[in-house]
């Protein structure tokens, strides 16, 4: 049994209160992971082309 399968089994066994606590914890955890990934991408320059394109589009739109 994989870790994911084990976690799935454990989640299925949770009562509603435990499931709500787990859900809240996981949402916070997932948000922090996402934020860290975005920060890494910003710092590494991976988002520079997208940002430049967006700024160019905004600039063109305001010229109208």
N, C-alpha and C positions, 0 to 999 in steps of 0.2 A: 504494500500500500504506500503510495506516495504521500509526501507531506500535505499536498493540497487535498487529496482524498481524506486524509486523517482530519484535517481542519474542517472540511465539509461535513464529515460525520459528527464532529464535536458541535458544530454550529446547529445541526439538525436536532441535537439533544437539548439545546438551551431552552429555558422557559422564556416567556415573553419579556420579563424584566432583564434577564441576562442578555437576550438578543438585542434589546434596546441599548444596553450598555456597550455591547460589542459593536453595534452599528455606529454609535457615537464615537467610540474609540477609533474605529476603522476610518471613518470620514475625516477625523482630525489627522490621523496617520497619513492617509492618502493625500490630503491637502498639503501637508508638510513635504512629502516626497515630490509632489508636483512643483511646489514653490522652489525647492532645491534644484530640481532639474532645469527649470526656467532660468534661475540665477546662473547656473553653470553655463547654459547656452548663451546667455547675455554676455557673461565674462569672457567666453571663448570666441565671441564674434559670430556664432552660428546664426544669430538673428539679424545681423547687420543688413543683409540684402533685403530681407522682408521689411525691416524698419524703413530703409531708404525708399523702397517702392511705395510704402504707405505714405510717407511724407511727401513724395513726389505727387501721388494721387491727390492728397489733400491740397497741395499747392496749386495744382491744375484746377481743382474744383473751386477754389476761392477766387481764381482769376475770372471765372464766368460771371 
